[in-house]
Amino acid sequence: MLDFKKEDISDVLVRYNVAMEKTMTPDEAAEQLYPKDELLKAVAVAIYEGEEDDVIEALDALLDAGKDPLKLIDEALLPGMGVVSALYDQGIIFLPNVMMSADAMLEGIDYCKTKTAEIPEAKGTVVCHVAEGDVHDIGKNIVAALLRADGFDVVDLGRDVPTDEVIEAVAEHKPVMITGTALMTTTMYAFKEVNDKLVEKGYTIPFACGGGAVNQEFVESFSLGVYGEEAAEAPKFANHILKNGADIGKLRDEFHIH
Amino acid sequence: MTLKENLLKALNGEAVEKTPCVSVTQTGTVELMDAVNAPWPESQSDAKMMADLAIAAHEIAGLEAVRVPYCLTVLAEAMGCEINMGTKNRQPSVIAHPYEKPEMLDAATKPDLKSAGRIPAVIEAIKDIRARIGPDVPIIGGMEGPITLASDLVSVKSYMKWSIKNPDALAKANAFANEAAIEYANLMVEAGADVICIADPVSSPDLMSPQDFHDKLMGTITEFADKVNAPVVLHVCGNVTAILDYMADCHCKGLSVEEKVEDVKGAVEKTKGRAVMVGNVSSPFVLLSGDEAKVTEAVNHALDAGVAVLAPGCGIAPMTPTANIKAMVAARDKYFQ
């Protein structure tokens, strides 16, 4: 069994004063967060190091030990990525590590899926896009990586996405949330168009917006908008929706700066 | 004292009577494009229009330097990146990268920059600007920094990946990009640029870790500053507080930061004697969407904190009203009355 919960992480970090004093290297900090079970730990280490081949090898060891492939997603891969997300949240590791680790974890998820005929139960789907007219997709890539790392299915529409394409994706995939990122003030007005089209079609789905010049005041000016200051908030929003429903007012109460 | 002397002294850390008010980042706005009939994207490529629009930011909006060009893609394009030229209110951007795999870098060759892409237009524009404004107004040549150029050449994703998995390829990309960046910067200086400003958003802690900035990036920027024959201003987007100390050791005269650096006073103190601070009036929240009162407040805040050069914190947004740029200069004047 796992003796590792995400809630424990902040305790560990405080206990070792990682965030404050930086007396530990990232590797040492990660060491404190790995699961104690050797086999599970091997998966977490491989994800932290971004070593795709090692992830598969570590999963094989667990499969050989009789573990269920789909359960490994929840019990080995996501907690392993949880270590990386926690260290990123604390500013101990940075984006390149998260991107590498997310790739390794996704490889692991695909591998587990090939080992079973069952269809895994996804947490939910999120549609991600960059505003029409904007070709800067680094923010969206971070958001998508962090959502995937948290176990969500991501429909990545890419950059410079026309409003209608967003609406079509919502109709097709029935996401729990939409994200929109824009680097430039000139393009963020496309969010309002997406919002108005969604409202017109009767959707009440939260539309998380952020990036570059986007600010809270602007995002509050359209009815479905929820503003995210940091990319790391996207999975927090999505989890909040799973737990408390798609209530825009509640999301704003919880996450907006008042 | 001329505007040029004033800016160069300020960047050198010397006392000046009035803090210069310039933009080290892009200055093209739709209002100015309309005023001098030099719209984007045409003025991104046409030397005459490029010069017209650059001069407009000085003559019409009142900024105390002429800054050219308006994007971070001129050198990237010359080096083989595919560019989307943007629209009247959207800057050009890099959409495809020539060297996404490490082995591709082995065969990489630098083109003859003097005749590559839009470089001849930029050089011609700088000469034209100098001829038209005379010797006393400073010209700031803007360009993508070597780190951002390297990431444009190999893609940000590969760049990040190599920073962890393949430091040799990262170093190779940096060296290849830097050789071209230094050459291009010196071409601008020869043509008449008094100051070079490199915008290097990819080296921001938003993307790369401060440790990697120290270990793998700052050597490249330092070499750039050492080999360029003019004072260099290093602009990095985002909250760069964590790397300010390292930025100050890159041999750049000025460090340009945006409003996300909240403690500018602390930044001034931390970098004292090594570099001066440039900034940090918010481009989106003050110049674009604010009014005169908000501009004045931001200007006073920056001057109180001790910036050596008053400037927008980042590129001026194309829809920014000229009135707000004028208000920035006016607020500076009032501060020194």
Interface residues (C-beta under 8 A of the other chain):
Chain A: G50 I93 F94 L95 P96 N97 M99 M100 G133 V135 H136 I138 N141 M184 T185 T186 T187 G212 A213 N215
Chain B: N84 T87 N89 R90 Q91 S93 I95 V156 K157 M160 K161 S163 I164 K165 P205 D206 L207 M208 S209 D212 S283 P284 F285 L288 S289 A317 P318 M319
